[in-house]
Amino acid sequence: MASTLAAVAVAGLVAGCDGDKGKAQVTVDAGALDAGPPQPVLGGKLGEALAAAASGSPEARPAPGGATDGPPENGVFSPAAAAAALPKDMPYKIEVIDAGGEPRARLAAKIDPKSEQKVAITLGLRMGGPQGMPNLELGVSLKAEKPADKPKEGADAAAAAAVAAPTKVLAKVTSATLASMSVGGPPKELADALAKLKGSSLRYDLSPANVVSNQKVELPKDADPGLQPLVGALGETIALVTPPLPDKPVGPGAYWMVTDRAVASGAQLPVLRYRVFKIEKVEGDLVSLSVDTRQYAEGADLKLPGPNGDVTLTIDRLESSGKASLSWSPSSFAPGTADASQRLQALLVPPGAAGQQNAQRSVAQVELTAKFAAPAAQ
């Protein structure tokens, strides 16, 4: 039972096949579109960043060859447009829109490679609406697997730092329990299955610019493989709230836009992600930031697993937005505190029906939430 419930709750967008009609089906929330198709939202800080970029001001002008007309209205890039917005050989792009007020300083990570950071994370991953897997309480330990290369002294320090080897980070799940809930919660079998996430590992690179990449998930041997998306969601959350740092001094009120690629949890959908980080306040070496996120599909095709092999559906519209607040210290691997939410909703067209006005569309949605805090005193 635990295996079945866990697989259903975390599988995300699941494709099946009707044996009689041979038509693809998708698990959806039938009432998700009561207000009409999802509309892309371009307001807030991302709207400011896009407006500044469109204005052609020197600091906001995109790199040569970049997209100048903003993300697509239906939330789906063509492959060529996605490559124009962020070339495939460019892992990320950081654009300072406003350097903020005085005093300004260059933000830079200063992590002791021998240090360990412990954080308590409340993680939620839901598909298809409000029902689904209850939140998890995770204890996570973050360490460097090996010291990062130190930049050279002198005038070449900035250039050396730009090409320095990334820090190899190991994030280990030290505890996994169900969050507090009312009497009559999920079966004991499910709780026991989730507890076996203890010992799961997430390895990733942390660049000198504080950018997370190359994440790899590994579950303990006795853990249900159907729970792997939960650890993947943990990785997405850590990447979402870890602030890439601009290469110029910034101060209070500064904001910058980070463009990169990610894979949306649950849907396993490659997306082009825009995040706008804004400095809300600075207290000593602790920087409080807000984050506004938008995600856009890199192409219209979405492959989903089915009993007879993969099924490819067409994404007709996609809307994905999120917000977060966090506190970041140069000496930490990840934010010490954070509160984040990310939502994705898509209209999907069955195979062979793309372009047909009367084709029946299905709805799929995924919601990711997370809170970071210091571990409770033992």
C-alpha beads as a LAMMPS data file, in Angstrom:
LAMMPS data file: protein, C-alpha beads

378 atoms
377 bonds

1 atom types
1 bond types

-500.0 500.0 xlo xhi
-500.0 500.0 ylo yhi
-500.0 500.0 zlo zhi

Masses

1 110.0

Atoms # bond

1 1 1 0.000 0.000 0.000
2 1 1 2.764 2.425 0.885
3 1 1 4.475 1.853 -2.434
4 1 1 1.260 2.330 -4.393
5 1 1 0.159 5.472 -2.547
6 1 1 3.602 7.015 -2.740
7 1 1 3.924 6.313 -6.455
8 1 1 0.495 7.792 -7.192
9 1 1 1.138 10.865 -5.060
10 1 1 4.558 11.759 -6.502
11 1 1 4.435 10.472 -10.067
12 1 1 3.290 13.859 -11.371
13 1 1 1.812 13.834 -14.832
14 1 1 0.961 10.208 -15.607
15 1 1 0.025 8.994 -19.083
16 1 1 -1.984 5.834 -19.706
17 1 1 -3.482 4.194 -22.757
18 1 1 -7.093 3.247 -23.440
19 1 1 -6.965 -0.303 -24.724
20 1 1 -10.127 0.037 -26.807
21 1 1 -9.577 3.461 -28.352
22 1 1 -5.799 3.716 -28.165
23 1 1 -6.058 7.315 -27.001
24 1 1 -3.707 8.809 -24.432
25 1 1 -5.209 9.839 -21.117
26 1 1 -3.711 12.180 -18.531
27 1 1 -4.379 12.362 -14.803
28 1 1 -5.790 15.862 -14.186
29 1 1 -7.730 18.040 -11.785
30 1 1 -11.099 18.398 -13.513
31 1 1 -11.945 21.709 -11.845
32 1 1 -8.601 23.402 -12.311
33 1 1 -9.716 25.605 -15.202
34 1 1 -13.041 26.908 -13.894
35 1 1 -11.816 30.436 -14.554
36 1 1 -10.603 29.665 -18.092
37 1 1 -7.190 28.759 -19.533
38 1 1 -4.145 29.689 -17.443
39 1 1 -2.750 33.074 -18.403
40 1 1 0.948 33.959 -18.142
41 1 1 1.684 36.579 -15.500
42 1 1 4.388 39.103 -16.331
43 1 1 3.895 41.570 -13.465
44 1 1 5.995 42.124 -10.358
45 1 1 9.754 42.200 -10.428
46 1 1 10.064 40.088 -13.571
47 1 1 7.772 42.541 -15.358
48 1 1 10.077 45.381 -14.278
49 1 1 13.118 43.462 -15.481
50 1 1 11.547 42.665 -18.839
51 1 1 10.352 46.250 -19.268
52 1 1 13.835 47.566 -18.496
53 1 1 15.372 45.122 -20.962
54 1 1 12.850 46.150 -23.644
55 1 1 13.619 49.836 -23.023
56 1 1 17.169 49.296 -24.261
57 1 1 18.859 50.927 -21.281
58 1 1 22.574 49.995 -21.195
59 1 1 22.435 48.007 -17.957
60 1 1 19.323 46.076 -18.959
61 1 1 20.167 45.380 -22.604
62 1 1 20.290 41.594 -23.288
63 1 1 23.446 39.965 -24.551
64 1 1 23.909 40.059 -28.343
65 1 1 21.656 37.542 -30.027
66 1 1 19.341 37.321 -26.987
67 1 1 15.567 37.558 -27.133
68 1 1 14.265 41.136 -26.999
69 1 1 10.521 40.630 -27.107
70 1 1 10.028 38.839 -23.798
71 1 1 8.662 35.345 -23.104
72 1 1 5.854 33.893 -25.276
73 1 1 2.268 34.717 -24.352
74 1 1 1.200 31.071 -24.220
75 1 1 4.144 30.155 -21.989
76 1 1 5.742 27.841 -24.592
77 1 1 8.975 28.723 -26.381
78 1 1 9.842 27.252 -29.738
79 1 1 13.244 25.503 -29.529
80 1 1 14.808 28.262 -31.654
81 1 1 13.358 31.052 -29.488
82 1 1 14.501 29.318 -26.298
83 1 1 18.025 29.024 -27.709
84 1 1 17.919 32.729 -28.621
85 1 1 16.815 33.687 -25.095
86 1 1 19.598 31.579 -23.565
87 1 1 22.069 29.832 -25.925
88 1 1 22.527 26.131 -25.210
89 1 1 26.222 26.635 -24.450
90 1 1 25.430 29.308 -21.827
91 1 1 24.456 27.689 -18.486
92 1 1 22.966 30.902 -17.062
93 1 1 22.793 34.664 -17.493
94 1 1 22.807 37.282 -14.712
95 1 1 21.641 40.822 -15.565
96 1 1 21.737 43.618 -12.994
97 1 1 18.689 45.828 -13.582
98 1 1 19.256 48.241 -10.682
99 1 1 22.416 48.357 -8.541
100 1 1 20.495 49.723 -5.537
101 1 1 21.535 52.335 -3.003
102 1 1 24.690 52.947 -1.007
103 1 1 26.628 51.369 0.516
104 1 1 27.253 48.867 -2.282
105 1 1 29.427 45.790 -2.106
106 1 1 30.257 42.805 -4.248
107 1 1 28.379 39.736 -2.986
108 1 1 30.579 36.646 -2.894
109 1 1 30.326 33.234 -1.241
110 1 1 32.993 32.549 1.395
111 1 1 32.301 28.972 2.429
112 1 1 34.678 27.086 4.677
113 1 1 35.086 23.770 2.799
114 1 1 35.311 21.969 6.134
115 1 1 32.061 23.392 7.467
116 1 1 28.668 21.710 7.741
117 1 1 25.296 23.424 7.527
118 1 1 22.193 21.826 9.000
119 1 1 18.717 22.961 8.044
120 1 1 15.152 21.800 8.693
121 1 1 13.001 21.849 5.556
122 1 1 9.231 21.462 5.334
123 1 1 8.589 20.230 1.798
124 1 1 5.297 19.906 -0.072
125 1 1 4.761 18.465 -3.560
126 1 1 1.211 18.204 -4.901
127 1 1 -0.182 17.242 -8.275
128 1 1 -3.672 17.921 -9.614
129 1 1 -5.008 20.165 -6.849
130 1 1 -5.094 20.470 -3.061
131 1 1 -5.226 16.730 -2.406
132 1 1 -2.057 14.673 -2.420
133 1 1 0.993 13.785 -0.402
134 1 1 1.119 15.464 3.022
135 1 1 4.042 17.764 3.734
136 1 1 7.326 16.258 4.839
137 1 1 9.659 17.432 7.583
138 1 1 13.218 16.834 6.391
139 1 1 16.470 17.235 8.270
140 1 1 19.225 18.050 5.771
141 1 1 22.982 18.292 6.218
142 1 1 25.105 20.133 3.629
143 1 1 28.858 19.648 3.298
144 1 1 31.547 20.212 0.707
145 1 1 32.874 16.962 -0.735
146 1 1 36.157 18.614 -1.603
147 1 1 37.553 22.157 -1.292
148 1 1 36.915 24.512 -4.171
149 1 1 39.956 25.849 -6.017
150 1 1 41.126 29.172 -4.615
151 1 1 41.477 32.116 -7.032
152 1 1 44.972 33.466 -7.687
153 1 1 46.260 36.617 -6.023
154 1 1 46.629 39.909 -7.865
155 1 1 45.076 41.477 -10.931
156 1 1 43.967 38.158 -12.423
157 1 1 41.855 37.247 -9.385
158 1 1 38.507 38.083 -11.014
159 1 1 39.333 36.125 -14.161
160 1 1 40.609 33.188 -12.124
161 1 1 37.462 33.184 -9.971
162 1 1 35.300 33.060 -13.101
163 1 1 36.875 29.788 -14.173
164 1 1 37.520 28.318 -10.717
165 1 1 36.297 24.824 -10.107
166 1 1 32.867 24.631 -8.425
167 1 1 32.375 23.446 -4.883
168 1 1 31.078 19.870 -4.832
169 1 1 28.217 19.860 -2.335
170 1 1 26.652 16.829 -0.681
171 1 1 23.175 17.391 0.775
172 1 1 22.149 14.395 2.886
173 1 1 18.684 13.700 4.296
174 1 1 19.270 12.989 7.994
175 1 1 15.602 12.558 8.925
176 1 1 12.274 12.289 7.105
177 1 1 8.894 12.374 8.826
178 1 1 5.363 13.428 7.974
179 1 1 4.504 16.966 8.996
180 1 1 1.949 17.404 11.784
181 1 1 -1.561 16.561 10.624
182 1 1 -4.966 15.668 12.005
183 1 1 -6.003 12.275 13.356
184 1 1 -6.801 9.790 10.604
185 1 1 -3.886 10.757 8.367
186 1 1 -2.150 8.498 5.842
187 1 1 -1.600 4.805 6.569
188 1 1 1.312 3.718 8.707
189 1 1 2.775 1.940 5.667
190 1 1 3.127 5.258 3.868
191 1 1 4.737 6.921 6.882
192 1 1 7.193 4.014 7.131
193 1 1 7.991 4.269 3.420
194 1 1 8.673 7.998 3.716
195 1 1 10.916 7.438 6.735
196 1 1 13.173 5.373 4.459
197 1 1 14.131 8.572 2.662
198 1 1 16.622 9.031 5.506
199 1 1 20.069 8.604 3.990
200 1 1 19.061 9.923 0.564
201 1 1 21.721 12.111 -1.008
202 1 1 21.672 15.044 -3.383
203 1 1 24.967 15.978 -4.991
204 1 1 25.435 19.189 -6.928
205 1 1 27.964 21.781 -8.039
206 1 1 28.013 25.285 -6.550
207 1 1 29.876 27.681 -8.835
208 1 1 31.923 30.714 -7.690
209 1 1 28.870 32.801 -8.718
210 1 1 26.773 30.680 -6.304
211 1 1 24.883 28.903 -9.109
212 1 1 23.560 25.374 -8.468
213 1 1 24.003 22.829 -11.293
214 1 1 24.542 19.148 -12.141
215 1 1 22.243 17.748 -9.472
216 1 1 22.269 13.986 -8.915
217 1 1 19.832 12.138 -6.631
218 1 1 20.536 8.822 -4.909
219 1 1 18.084 6.926 -2.688
220 1 1 18.966 4.319 -0.040
221 1 1 18.707 0.737 -1.306
222 1 1 15.590 -0.030 0.747
223 1 1 13.709 3.157 -0.253
224 1 1 10.762 3.015 -2.661
225 1 1 11.966 4.252 -6.100
226 1 1 8.603 5.997 -6.470
227 1 1 9.779 8.506 -3.848
228 1 1 12.671 9.790 -5.945
229 1 1 10.653 12.825 -7.189
230 1 1 10.476 14.046 -3.584
231 1 1 14.270 14.221 -3.350
232 1 1 14.249 15.781 -6.813
233 1 1 11.830 18.406 -5.464
234 1 1 14.240 19.031 -2.591
235 1 1 16.954 19.664 -5.175
236 1 1 14.714 21.999 -7.163
237 1 1 13.912 23.941 -3.992
238 1 1 17.566 24.336 -2.996
239 1 1 18.385 25.574 -6.504
240 1 1 15.366 27.890 -6.533
241 1 1 16.331 29.803 -3.377
242 1 1 20.132 29.747 -3.736
243 1 1 20.879 33.231 -5.124
244 1 1 23.242 33.492 -8.135
245 1 1 25.422 36.524 -7.417
246 1 1 26.077 39.433 -9.813
247 1 1 29.645 40.377 -10.711
248 1 1 29.248 44.050 -9.739
249 1 1 28.670 45.843 -6.413
250 1 1 25.028 46.084 -5.303
251 1 1 23.231 47.663 -2.373
252 1 1 19.821 47.793 -0.669
253 1 1 17.002 47.796 -3.216
254 1 1 19.162 46.259 -5.945
255 1 1 17.570 43.681 -8.195
256 1 1 18.912 41.380 -10.875
257 1 1 17.449 38.802 -13.225
258 1 1 18.828 35.291 -13.586
259 1 1 17.941 33.250 -16.674
260 1 1 18.740 29.533 -16.636
261 1 1 17.311 26.112 -17.408
262 1 1 15.619 23.758 -14.956
263 1 1 13.379 20.689 -14.813
264 1 1 9.998 21.231 -13.157
265 1 1 9.322 18.711 -10.366
266 1 1 6.577 16.153 -10.924
267 1 1 6.136 17.046 -14.601
268 1 1 9.810 16.399 -15.432
269 1 1 9.369 19.250 -17.903
270 1 1 12.425 21.174 -19.182
271 1 1 11.796 24.875 -18.652
272 1 1 13.508 28.188 -19.224
273 1 1 13.444 29.874 -15.834
274 1 1 13.534 33.581 -15.017
275 1 1 14.207 34.654 -11.433
276 1 1 14.378 38.230 -10.179
277 1 1 16.247 38.612 -6.875
278 1 1 15.828 41.835 -4.899
279 1 1 17.791 42.914 -1.828
280 1 1 15.259 43.852 0.835
281 1 1 17.756 44.636 3.603
282 1 1 21.323 43.987 4.736
283 1 1 22.240 43.358 8.370
284 1 1 25.947 42.657 8.823
285 1 1 26.758 39.769 6.497
286 1 1 23.120 38.589 6.389
287 1 1 21.280 39.578 3.201
288 1 1 17.478 39.349 3.034
289 1 1 16.192 38.744 -0.493
290 1 1 12.852 38.351 -2.228
291 1 1 12.501 36.262 -5.384
292 1 1 9.929 36.356 -8.168
293 1 1 10.018 33.393 -10.567
294 1 1 8.478 32.599 -13.951
295 1 1 9.006 29.407 -15.961
296 1 1 8.336 28.709 -19.646
297 1 1 8.406 25.414 -21.538
298 1 1 11.425 25.034 -23.829
299 1 1 9.276 23.306 -26.448
300 1 1 5.720 22.148 -27.028
301 1 1 6.370 18.396 -26.657
302 1 1 5.983 16.695 -23.284
303 1 1 6.902 13.005 -23.015
304 1 1 5.124 11.030 -20.328
305 1 1 5.567 7.376 -19.359
306 1 1 2.754 4.990 -20.338
307 1 1 2.201 1.240 -19.964
308 1 1 3.128 0.714 -23.610
309 1 1 5.983 3.198 -23.745
310 1 1 6.321 6.960 -23.721
311 1 1 3.401 9.095 -24.896
312 1 1 4.085 12.552 -26.334
313 1 1 1.513 15.260 -25.654
314 1 1 1.508 18.836 -26.897
315 1 1 1.594 21.745 -24.450
316 1 1 -1.049 24.213 -25.623
317 1 1 -0.548 26.710 -22.786
318 1 1 1.625 26.822 -19.702
319 1 1 1.658 29.139 -16.698
320 1 1 4.251 28.787 -13.969
321 1 1 5.049 31.370 -11.330
322 1 1 6.445 31.481 -7.847
323 1 1 7.638 33.673 -5.008
324 1 1 10.162 33.272 -2.232
325 1 1 11.808 35.165 0.589
326 1 1 15.119 34.110 2.088
327 1 1 18.087 35.097 4.205
328 1 1 21.518 34.367 2.756
329 1 1 24.970 34.460 4.307
330 1 1 28.253 34.231 2.343
331 1 1 29.416 31.444 4.669
332 1 1 26.403 29.164 4.036
333 1 1 25.803 26.553 1.359
334 1 1 22.066 27.300 1.278
335 1 1 19.767 29.941 2.831
336 1 1 19.392 29.632 6.587
337 1 1 15.725 30.585 6.354
338 1 1 13.438 30.620 3.329
339 1 1 9.780 30.429 2.378
340 1 1 9.095 29.440 -1.225
341 1 1 6.227 28.354 -3.438
342 1 1 6.164 27.429 -7.108
343 1 1 3.107 26.506 -9.206
344 1 1 2.876 25.085 -12.707
345 1 1 -0.319 24.587 -14.706
346 1 1 -0.546 23.333 -18.283
347 1 1 -3.166 22.653 -20.943
348 1 1 -2.252 19.439 -22.772
349 1 1 -3.424 18.173 -26.153
350 1 1 -3.487 14.387 -26.890
351 1 1 -1.135 12.902 -29.524
352 1 1 -2.144 13.684 -33.084
353 1 1 -4.593 16.421 -32.055
354 1 1 -2.211 19.409 -32.042
355 1 1 -3.637 22.303 -34.046
356 1 1 -7.214 21.012 -33.889
357 1 1 -9.511 23.672 -32.466
358 1 1 -12.009 21.154 -31.083
359 1 1 -9.435 18.781 -29.599
360 1 1 -10.156 17.892 -25.975
361 1 1 -7.594 19.415 -23.647
362 1 1 -6.497 18.101 -20.283
363 1 1 -5.186 20.055 -17.338
364 1 1 -2.110 19.175 -15.343
365 1 1 -0.736 21.100 -12.404
366 1 1 2.075 20.789 -9.892
367 1 1 2.641 22.837 -6.749
368 1 1 5.896 22.915 -4.814
369 1 1 6.234 24.574 -1.402
370 1 1 9.149 24.722 1.024
371 1 1 10.177 26.364 4.277
372 1 1 13.800 26.450 5.504
373 1 1 14.614 26.959 9.186
374 1 1 17.325 26.215 11.707
375 1 1 17.054 22.684 13.170
376 1 1 15.271 22.391 16.483
377 1 1 17.558 22.204 19.492
378 1 1 18.319 18.627 20.497

Bonds

1 1 1 2
2 1 2 3
3 1 3 4
4 1 4 5
5 1 5 6
6 1 6 7
7 1 7 8
8 1 8 9
9 1 9 10
10 1 10 11
11 1 11 12
12 1 12 13
13 1 13 14
14 1 14 15
15 1 15 16
16 1 16 17
17 1 17 18
18 1 18 19
19 1 19 20
20 1 20 21
21 1 21 22
22 1 22 23
23 1 23 24
24 1 24 25
25 1 25 26
26 1 26 27
27 1 27 28
28 1 28 29
29 1 29 30
30 1 30 31
31 1 31 32
32 1 32 33
33 1 33 34
34 1 34 35
35 1 35 36
36 1 36 37
37 1 37 38
38 1 38 39
39 1 39 40
40 1 40 41
41 1 41 42
42 1 42 43
43 1 43 44
44 1 44 45
45 1 45 46
46 1 46 47
47 1 47 48
48 1 48 49
49 1 49 50
50 1 50 51
51 1 51 52
52 1 52 53
53 1 53 54
54 1 54 55
55 1 55 56
56 1 56 57
57 1 57 58
58 1 58 59
59 1 59 60
60 1 60 61
61 1 61 62
62 1 62 63
63 1 63 64
64 1 64 65
65 1 65 66
66 1 66 67
67 1 67 68
68 1 68 69
69 1 69 70
70 1 70 71
71 1 71 72
72 1 72 73
73 1 73 74
74 1 74 75
75 1 75 76
76 1 76 77
77 1 77 78
78 1 78 79
79 1 79 80
80 1 80 81
81 1 81 82
82 1 82 83
83 1 83 84
84 1 84 85
85 1 85 86
86 1 86 87
87 1 87 88
88 1 88 89
89 1 89 90
90 1 90 91
91 1 91 92
92 1 92 93
93 1 93 94
94 1 94 95
95 1 95 96
96 1 96 97
97 1 97 98
98 1 98 99
99 1 99 100
100 1 100 101
101 1 101 102
102 1 102 103
103 1 103 104
104 1 104 105
105 1 105 106
106 1 106 107
107 1 107 108
108 1 108 109
109 1 109 110
110 1 110 111
111 1 111 112
112 1 112 113
113 1 113 114
114 1 114 115
115 1 115 116
116 1 116 117
117 1 117 118
118 1 118 119
119 1 119 120
120 1 120 121
121 1 121 122
122 1 122 123
123 1 123 124
124 1 124 125
125 1 125 126
126 1 126 127
127 1 127 128
128 1 128 129
129 1 129 130
130 1 130 131
131 1 131 132
132 1 132 133
133 1 133 134
134 1 134 135
135 1 135 136
136 1 136 137
137 1 137 138
138 1 138 139
139 1 139 140
140 1 140 141
141 1 141 142
142 1 142 143
143 1 143 144
144 1 144 145
145 1 145 146
146 1 146 147
147 1 147 148
148 1 148 149
149 1 149 150
150 1 150 151
151 1 151 152
152 1 152 153
153 1 153 154
154 1 154 155
155 1 155 156
156 1 156 157
157 1 157 158
158 1 158 159
159 1 159 160
160 1 160 161
161 1 161 162
162 1 162 163
163 1 163 164
164 1 164 165
165 1 165 166
166 1 166 167
167 1 167 168
168 1 168 169
169 1 169 170
170 1 170 171
171 1 171 172
172 1 172 173
173 1 173 174
174 1 174 175
175 1 175 176
176 1 176 177
177 1 177 178
178 1 178 179
179 1 179 180
180 1 180 181
181 1 181 182
182 1 182 183
183 1 183 184
184 1 184 185
185 1 185 186
186 1 186 187
187 1 187 188
188 1 188 189
189 1 189 190
190 1 190 191
191 1 191 192
192 1 192 193
193 1 193 194
194 1 194 195
195 1 195 196
196 1 196 197
197 1 197 198
198 1 198 199
199 1 199 200
200 1 200 201
201 1 201 202
202 1 202 203
203 1 203 204
204 1 204 205
205 1 205 206
206 1 206 207
207 1 207 208
208 1 208 209
209 1 209 210
210 1 210 211
211 1 211 212
212 1 212 213
213 1 213 214
214 1 214 215
215 1 215 216
216 1 216 217
217 1 217 218
218 1 218 219
219 1 219 220
220 1 220 221
221 1 221 222
222 1 222 223
223 1 223 224
224 1 224 225
225 1 225 226
226 1 226 227
227 1 227 228
228 1 228 229
229 1 229 230
230 1 230 231
231 1 231 232
232 1 232 233
233 1 233 234
234 1 234 235
235 1 235 236
236 1 236 237
237 1 237 238
238 1 238 239
239 1 239 240
240 1 240 241
241 1 241 242
242 1 242 243
243 1 243 244
244 1 244 245
245 1 245 246
246 1 246 247
247 1 247 248
248 1 248 249
249 1 249 250
250 1 250 251
251 1 251 252
252 1 252 253
253 1 253 254
254 1 254 255
255 1 255 256
256 1 256 257
257 1 257 258
258 1 258 259
259 1 259 260
260 1 260 261
261 1 261 262
262 1 262 263
263 1 263 264
264 1 264 265
265 1 265 266
266 1 266 267
267 1 267 268
268 1 268 269
269 1 269 270
270 1 270 271
271 1 271 272
272 1 272 273
273 1 273 274
274 1 274 275
275 1 275 276
276 1 276 277
277 1 277 278
278 1 278 279
279 1 279 280
280 1 280 281
281 1 281 282
282 1 282 283
283 1 283 284
284 1 284 285
285 1 285 286
286 1 286 287
287 1 287 288
288 1 288 289
289 1 289 290
290 1 290 291
291 1 291 292
292 1 292 293
293 1 293 294
294 1 294 295
295 1 295 296
296 1 296 297
297 1 297 298
298 1 298 299
299 1 299 300
300 1 300 301
301 1 301 302
302 1 302 303
303 1 303 304
304 1 304 305
305 1 305 306
306 1 306 307
307 1 307 308
308 1 308 309
309 1 309 310
310 1 310 311
311 1 311 312
312 1 312 313
313 1 313 314
314 1 314 315
315 1 315 316
316 1 316 317
317 1 317 318
318 1 318 319
319 1 319 320
320 1 320 321
321 1 321 322
322 1 322 323
323 1 323 324
324 1 324 325
325 1 325 326
326 1 326 327
327 1 327 328
328 1 328 329
329 1 329 330
330 1 330 331
331 1 331 332
332 1 332 333
333 1 333 334
334 1 334 335
335 1 335 336
336 1 336 337
337 1 337 338
338 1 338 339
339 1 339 340
340 1 340 341
341 1 341 342
342 1 342 343
343 1 343 344
344 1 344 345
345 1 345 346
346 1 346 347
347 1 347 348
348 1 348 349
349 1 349 350
350 1 350 351
351 1 351 352
352 1 352 353
353 1 353 354
354 1 354 355
355 1 355 356
356 1 356 357
357 1 357 358
358 1 358 359
359 1 359 360
360 1 360 361
361 1 361 362
362 1 362 363
363 1 363 364
364 1 364 365
365 1 365 366
366 1 366 367
367 1 367 368
368 1 368 369
369 1 369 370
370 1 370 371
371 1 371 372
372 1 372 373
373 1 373 374
374 1 374 375
375 1 375 376
376 1 376 377
377 1 377 378
